[in-house]
Amino acid sequence: MSNVAAKASGIILLPLYTSYLSLGDFGVLGLLDATIIIAIELISLGQGQALVMLNNSEEYSSKRRQIFFTIFSFSLSVCIIFMLLGFLLIPEIVSFFSFQKIYLTYLKIILIIIPLRVLNSILLNKLRADEESVKYTTFSVIKLFLLI
């Protein structure tokens, strides 16, 4: 549901994007979005899917809380390390690629968005694994409205 809603929001926001953004800005937005998606997949390391698999396994049914804590703690640690390294390396990245100063701001925003989305994915996968569809749908719709 949330994936379809995110695509629909892109269609709804397209006239807004085209009226306020230049073609170059629209390309930068697309590049940043692709970068965020790739970074999320690399940083999450498939932990959300592992949570779903282990949560529904009979073999690990007595250790569900421990599994969730371990996966969430590990993901949180990776996100914190990512943010610290990112904020330390951003000035060098901007100067190395001769980016404009506005890209420094974009990269800082990305460094905040990526860990939040990784942790959000873990929490949503936990709701999905626990088969709490009403909560999952509610949080997905809230996420959609925050996205718009």
Secondary structure, 3 states (H helix, E strand, C coil): CHHHHHHHHHHHHHHHHHHHCCHHHHHHHHHHHHHHHHHHHHHHCCHHHHHHHHHCCHHHHHHHHHHHHHHHHHHHHHHHHHHHHHHHHHHHHHHHCCCCHHHHHHHHHHHHHHHHHHHHHHHHHHHHHCCCHHHHHHHHHHHHHHHC
